[in-house]
Amino acid sequence: MRLDESTWTDARDAETELALLPVGSTEQHGPHAPLGVDSLTAEAIAEAGADRYAADSDDEPVVGPTIPVGIAEEHRAFDGTLWVSEDTFRSYVRETVESLAAHGFDRIVVVNGHGGNTEAIRELCARVSRDGDAYAAGYTWFDAVDFDAFGHAGPAETAVIRHLHPELIRDDRLDEAADGAADGWGEWVAGTNLAYDSDDFTDSGVVGDPRDGDAALGEELLDSAAAELSKLLEAVARRGR
């Protein structure tokens, strides 16, 4: 059940304790992919994971509205990127999770599409679970799927958006994106990343070659991410506070 498409009486009558909260980012994804890649992906995976779990059980989880701005200051040099501080992000997402729990949706999975959000989500979910009357867990989709060449705006993210919203990929800019891309994230010396911002090591904002991301790969990644999310929902549903 999509919470933002439902009425308050639908929410009252929902017979589930499970809720998913998609969290993304509005940040550069090269000259070829939209700023909303992380949010679009998190939302699609949350919905697909909820549908898969519902098909295998008698439980239909609630999917909350997507939080579209995250911890993305590392992309600030690229126009259109939006970001909030870690403290603001943690408070906003935690309080949103707590409001879901206040209505009885007290088993919550935060479905994350942006790497910069991961540590804060882990911390806020732990705080909710330790201090409140709910259990929360974070799920970052690219940590769950088996794909080595993820990058940033590289083959994986480009593939998923090409599968979901092919009209949003600018095919005429793929060569530009690849020519200015980095091979890896950051500037590493002695196990330390010296680069705080992405423009320190990538001219186009891209890591990896987005030309390798076709719609078939995107469909495969989305299906795998949904399957893993469904497994997590099973575990969260069984877990005590």
ROFILUM-33034 format. One record per residue (C-alpha): residue number from 1; residue in one letter; z, y, x. Coordinates in steps of 0.02 Angstrom, whole numbers, plus 50000, padded with zeros to 5 digits. Layout:
BEGIN
pt k=NUM&r=A&c3=Z&c2=Y&c1=X
...
This chain:
BEGIN
pt k=1&r=M&c3=50000&c2=50000&c1=50000
pt k=2&r=R&c3=49948&c2=50169&c1=50070
pt k=3&r=L&c3=50097&c2=50283&c1=50040
pt k=4&r=D&c3=49993&c2=50443&c1=50039
pt k=5&r=E&c3=49879&c2=50372&c1=49904
pt k=6&r=S&c3=50023&c2=50308&c1=49795
pt k=7&r=T&c3=50138&c2=50390&c1=49670
pt k=8&r=W&c3=50325&c2=50402&c1=49688
pt k=9&r=T&c3=50345&c2=50269&c1=49554
pt k=10&r=D&c3=50230&c2=50154&c1=49651
pt k=11&r=A&c3=50344&c2=50178&c1=49801
pt k=12&r=R&c3=50498&c2=50147&c1=49695
pt k=13&r=D&c3=50427&c2=49986&c1=49627
pt k=14&r=A&c3=50361&c2=49918&c1=49792
pt k=15&r=E&c3=50441&c2=49749&c1=49827
pt k=16&r=T&c3=50445&c2=49757&c1=50016
pt k=17&r=E&c3=50559&c2=49809&c1=50156
pt k=18&r=L&c3=50415&c2=49825&c1=50279
pt k=19&r=A&c3=50330&c2=49989&c1=50325
pt k=20&r=L&c3=50205&c2=50037&c1=50458
pt k=21&r=L&c3=50192&c2=50213&c1=50527
pt k=22&r=P&c3=50032&c2=50250&c1=50623
pt k=23&r=V&c3=50053&c2=50375&c1=50765
pt k=24&r=G&c3=49911&c2=50444&c1=50868
pt k=25&r=S&c3=49858&c2=50599&c1=50960
pt k=26&r=T&c3=49732&c2=50740&c1=50950
pt k=27&r=E&c3=49665&c2=50748&c1=51127
pt k=28&r=Q&c3=49506&c2=50745&c1=51228
pt k=29&r=H&c3=49410&c2=50583&c1=51238
pt k=30&r=G&c3=49266&c2=50642&c1=51344
pt k=31&r=P&c3=49111&c2=50735&c1=51284
pt k=32&r=H&c3=49054&c2=50585&c1=51181
pt k=33&r=A&c3=49203&c2=50535&c1=51072
pt k=34&r=P&c3=49308&c2=50634&c1=50947
pt k=35&r=L&c3=49477&c2=50712&c1=50981
pt k=36&r=G&c3=49553&c2=50600&c1=50847
pt k=37&r=V&c3=49515&c2=50432&c1=50929
pt k=38&r=D&c3=49698&c2=50382&c1=50946
pt k=39&r=S&c3=49744&c2=50430&c1=50768
pt k=40&r=L&c3=49591&c2=50350&c1=50689
pt k=41&r=T&c3=49622&c2=50190&c1=50786
pt k=42&r=A&c3=49808&c2=50180&c1=50749
pt k=43&r=E&c3=49776&c2=50206&c1=50564
pt k=44&r=A&c3=49639&c2=50074&c1=50555
pt k=45&r=I&c3=49744&c2=49946&c1=50650
pt k=46&r=A&c3=49897&c2=49980&c1=50542
pt k=47&r=E&c3=49796&c2=49951&c1=50384
pt k=48&r=A&c3=49709&c2=49796&c1=50451
pt k=49&r=G&c3=49873&c2=49723&c1=50515
pt k=50&r=A&c3=49959&c2=49755&c1=50349
pt k=51&r=D&c3=49814&c2=49675&c1=50253
pt k=52&r=R&c3=49817&c2=49522&c1=50366
pt k=53&r=Y&c3=50005&c2=49502&c1=50347
pt k=54&r=A&c3=49994&c2=49523&c1=50157
pt k=55&r=A&c3=49857&c2=49391&c1=50146
pt k=56&r=D&c3=49969&c2=49265&c1=50235
pt k=57&r=S&c3=50128&c2=49303&c1=50138
pt k=58&r=D&c3=50192&c2=49365&c1=49970
pt k=59&r=D&c3=50237&c2=49533&c1=50048
pt k=60&r=E&c3=50130&c2=49690&c1=50043
pt k=61&r=P&c3=50192&c2=49815&c1=50173
pt k=62&r=V&c3=50185&c2=50002&c1=50149
pt k=63&r=V&c3=50075&c2=50102&c1=50269
pt k=64&r=G&c3=50137&c2=50279&c1=50295
pt k=65&r=P&c3=50029&c2=50432&c1=50334
pt k=66&r=T&c3=49966&c2=50449&c1=50512
pt k=67&r=I&c3=50056&c2=50568&c1=50630
pt k=68&r=P&c3=49910&c2=50651&c1=50721
pt k=69&r=V&c3=49989&c2=50750&c1=50863
pt k=70&r=G&c3=50084&c2=50669&c1=51005
pt k=71&r=I&c3=50137&c2=50688&c1=51187
pt k=72&r=A&c3=49971&c2=50736&c1=51264
pt k=73&r=E&c3=50000&c2=50884&c1=51379
pt k=74&r=E&c3=49915&c2=50787&c1=51520
pt k=75&r=H&c3=49750&c2=50827&c1=51433
pt k=76&r=R&c3=49786&c2=51014&c1=51410
pt k=77&r=A&c3=49642&c2=51069&c1=51522
pt k=78&r=F&c3=49516&c2=51001&c1=51396
pt k=79&r=D&c3=49485&c2=51110&c1=51243
pt k=80&r=G&c3=49546&c2=51051&c1=51074
pt k=81&r=T&c3=49689&c2=50947&c1=51141
pt k=82&r=L&c3=49852&c2=50971&c1=51047
pt k=83&r=W&c3=50025&c2=50919&c1=51105
pt k=84&r=V&c3=50210&c2=50932&c1=51069
pt k=85&r=S&c3=50360&c2=50908&c1=51183
pt k=86&r=E&c3=50440&c2=50737&c1=51202
pt k=87&r=D&c3=50597&c2=50799&c1=51113
pt k=88&r=T&c3=50498&c2=50866&c1=50965
pt k=89&r=F&c3=50397&c2=50706&c1=50953
pt k=90&r=R&c3=50549&c2=50593&c1=50961
pt k=91&r=S&c3=50641&c2=50693&c1=50828
pt k=92&r=Y&c3=50493&c2=50705&c1=50710
pt k=93&r=V&c3=50444&c2=50522&c1=50719
pt k=94&r=R&c3=50625&c2=50462&c1=50713
pt k=95&r=E&c3=50663&c2=50567&c1=50560
pt k=96&r=T&c3=50504&c2=50507&c1=50474
pt k=97&r=V&c3=50557&c2=50327&c1=50509
pt k=98&r=E&c3=50731&c2=50365&c1=50441
pt k=99&r=S&c3=50656&c2=50438&c1=50282
pt k=100&r=L&c3=50558&c2=50277&c1=50255
pt k=101&r=A&c3=50719&c2=50180&c1=50277
pt k=102&r=A&c3=50809&c2=50292&c1=50152
pt k=103&r=H&c3=50691&c2=50226&c1=50017
pt k=104&r=G&c3=50723&c2=50044&c1=50061
pt k=105&r=F&c3=50581&c2=50020&c1=50187
pt k=106&r=D&c3=50705&c2=49976&c1=50322
pt k=107&r=R&c3=50596&c2=49863&c1=50430
pt k=108&r=I&c3=50476&c2=49984&c1=50515
pt k=109&r=V&c3=50339&c2=49960&c1=50643
pt k=110&r=V&c3=50273&c2=50117&c1=50727
pt k=111&r=V&c3=50090&c2=50081&c1=50764
pt k=112&r=N&c3=50042&c2=50183&c1=50916
pt k=113&r=G&c3=49869&c2=50231&c1=50977
pt k=114&r=H&c3=49913&c2=50343&c1=51126
pt k=115&r=G&c3=49988&c2=50289&c1=51292
pt k=116&r=G&c3=50083&c2=50452&c1=51315
pt k=117&r=N&c3=50187&c2=50412&c1=51160
pt k=118&r=T&c3=50243&c2=50239&c1=51213
pt k=119&r=E&c3=50407&c2=50273&c1=51302
pt k=120&r=A&c3=50467&c2=50398&c1=51173
pt k=121&r=I&c3=50428&c2=50276&c1=51031
pt k=122&r=R&c3=50526&c2=50140&c1=51119
pt k=123&r=E&c3=50675&c2=50257&c1=51137
pt k=124&r=L&c3=50674&c2=50324&c1=50959
pt k=125&r=C&c3=50654&c2=50150&c1=50884
pt k=126&r=A&c3=50802&c2=50091&c1=50986
pt k=127&r=R&c3=50906&c2=50239&c1=50925
pt k=128&r=V&c3=50862&c2=50204&c1=50743
pt k=129&r=S&c3=50903&c2=50020&c1=50763
pt k=130&r=R&c3=51067&c2=50049&c1=50853
pt k=131&r=D&c3=51133&c2=50191&c1=50745
pt k=132&r=G&c3=51057&c2=50171&c1=50573
pt k=133&r=D&c3=51036&c2=50049&c1=50431
pt k=134&r=A&c3=50861&c2=49999&c1=50484
pt k=135&r=Y&c3=50767&c2=49905&c1=50617
pt k=136&r=A&c3=50617&c2=49988&c1=50701
pt k=137&r=A&c3=50495&c2=49928&c1=50833
pt k=138&r=G&c3=50349&c2=50008&c1=50921
pt k=139&r=Y&c3=50178&c2=49925&c1=50933
pt k=140&r=T&c3=50049&c2=49996&c1=51054
pt k=141&r=W&c3=49886&c2=49909&c1=51015
pt k=142&r=F&c3=49807&c2=49909&c1=51188
pt k=143&r=D&c3=49963&c2=49826&c1=51260
pt k=144&r=A&c3=49940&c2=49684&c1=51136
pt k=145&r=V&c3=49755&c2=49642&c1=51157
pt k=146&r=D&c3=49677&c2=49551&c1=51303
pt k=147&r=F&c3=49554&c2=49675&c1=51381
pt k=148&r=D&c3=49562&c2=49729&c1=51562
pt k=149&r=A&c3=49442&c2=49878&c1=51565
pt k=150&r=F&c3=49530&c2=49987&c1=51437
pt k=151&r=G&c3=49525&c2=50154&c1=51529
pt k=152&r=H&c3=49529&c2=50317&c1=51431
pt k=153&r=A&c3=49382&c2=50353&c1=51316
pt k=154&r=G&c3=49306&c2=50207&c1=51409
pt k=155&r=P&c3=49228&c2=50048&c1=51340
pt k=156&r=A&c3=49373&c2=49994&c1=51229
pt k=157&r=E&c3=49408&c2=50155&c1=51137
pt k=158&r=T&c3=49224&c2=50198&c1=51125
pt k=159&r=A&c3=49189&c2=50025&c1=51054
pt k=160&r=V&c3=49325&c2=50036&c1=50920
pt k=161&r=I&c3=49265&c2=50207&c1=50860
pt k=162&r=R&c3=49084&c2=50147&c1=50865
pt k=163&r=H&c3=49138&c2=50005&c1=50750
pt k=164&r=L&c3=49243&c2=50113&c1=50633
pt k=165&r=H&c3=49149&c2=50278&c1=50634
pt k=166&r=P&c3=48983&c2=50260&c1=50727
pt k=167&r=E&c3=48928&c2=50432&c1=50671
pt k=168&r=L&c3=49066&c2=50511&c1=50777
pt k=169&r=I&c3=49001&c2=50444&c1=50944
pt k=170&r=R&c3=48882&c2=50566&c1=51030
pt k=171&r=D&c3=48758&c2=50445&c1=51109
pt k=172&r=D&c3=48664&c2=50585&c1=51196
pt k=173&r=R&c3=48821&c2=50626&c1=51297
pt k=174&r=L&c3=48865&c2=50451&c1=51359
pt k=175&r=D&c3=48780&c2=50474&c1=51527
pt k=176&r=E&c3=48872&c2=50637&c1=51554
pt k=177&r=A&c3=49036&c2=50552&c1=51509
pt k=178&r=A&c3=49004&c2=50408&c1=51629
pt k=179&r=D&c3=48944&c2=50520&c1=51772
pt k=180&r=G&c3=49105&c2=50621&c1=51768
pt k=181&r=A&c3=49221&c2=50474&c1=51740
pt k=182&r=A&c3=49356&c2=50405&c1=51854
pt k=183&r=D&c3=49374&c2=50221&c1=51895
pt k=184&r=G&c3=49562&c2=50220&c1=51861
pt k=185&r=W&c3=49702&c2=50325&c1=51791
pt k=186&r=G&c3=49785&c2=50443&c1=51913
pt k=187&r=E&c3=49800&c2=50472&c1=52099
pt k=188&r=W&c3=49914&c2=50338&c1=52170
pt k=189&r=V&c3=50004&c2=50340&c1=52338
pt k=190&r=A&c3=50146&c2=50221&c1=52381
pt k=191&r=G&c3=50166&c2=50171&c1=52200
pt k=192&r=T&c3=50177&c2=50352&c1=52144
pt k=193&r=N&c3=50052&c2=50442&c1=52033
pt k=194&r=L&c3=50029&c2=50615&c1=52109
pt k=195&r=A&c3=49922&c2=50676&c1=51963
pt k=196&r=Y&c3=50012&c2=50747&c1=51812
pt k=197&r=D&c3=49856&c2=50801&c1=51717
pt k=198&r=S&c3=49696&c2=50705&c1=51685
pt k=199&r=D&c3=49581&c2=50841&c1=51751
pt k=200&r=D&c3=49654&c2=50808&c1=51924
pt k=201&r=F&c3=49553&c2=50647&c1=51936
pt k=202&r=T&c3=49417&c2=50646&c1=51802
pt k=203&r=D&c3=49285&c2=50780&c1=51776
pt k=204&r=S&c3=49230&c2=50723&c1=51603
pt k=205&r=G&c3=49402&c2=50668&c1=51543
pt k=206&r=V&c3=49346&c2=50487&c1=51544
pt k=207&r=V&c3=49413&c2=50334&c1=51637
pt k=208&r=G&c3=49293&c2=50187&c1=51636
pt k=209&r=D&c3=49113&c2=50175&c1=51575
pt k=210&r=P&c3=49097&c2=50210&c1=51389
pt k=211&r=R&c3=48918&c2=50144&c1=51389
pt k=212&r=D&c3=48994&c2=49968&c1=51392
pt k=213&r=G&c3=49079&c2=49994&c1=51223
pt k=214&r=D&c3=48972&c2=49928&c1=51082
pt k=215&r=A&c3=49018&c2=49900&c1=50899
pt k=216&r=A&c3=49035&c2=49711&c1=50920
pt k=217&r=L&c3=49168&c2=49736&c1=51053
pt k=218&r=G&c3=49255&c2=49862&c1=50940
pt k=219&r=E&c3=49260&c2=49739&c1=50796
pt k=220&r=E&c3=49331&c2=49605&c1=50910
pt k=221&r=L&c3=49466&c2=49720&c1=50978
pt k=222&r=L&c3=49515&c2=49781&c1=50805
pt k=223&r=D&c3=49528&c2=49603&c1=50740
pt k=224&r=S&c3=49634&c2=49550&c1=50889
pt k=225&r=A&c3=49748&c2=49701&c1=50871
pt k=226&r=A&c3=49771&c2=49667&c1=50685
pt k=227&r=A&c3=49813&c2=49485&c1=50717
pt k=228&r=E&c3=49944&c2=49530&c1=50846
pt k=229&r=L&c3=50017&c2=49663&c1=50731
pt k=230&r=S&c3=50030&c2=49536&c1=50591
pt k=231&r=K&c3=50131&c2=49422&c1=50707
pt k=232&r=L&c3=50246&c2=49566&c1=50747
pt k=233&r=L&c3=50270&c2=49605&c1=50562
pt k=234&r=E&c3=50323&c2=49425&c1=50535
pt k=235&r=A&c3=50454&c2=49439&c1=50672
pt k=236&r=V&c3=50518&c2=49607&c1=50610
pt k=237&r=A&c3=50531&c2=49542&c1=50432
pt k=238&r=R&c3=50638&c2=49395&c1=50490
pt k=239&r=R&c3=50750&c2=49497&c1=50602
pt k=240&r=G&c3=50924&c2=49553&c1=50552
pt k=241&r=R&c3=50987&c2=49727&c1=50588
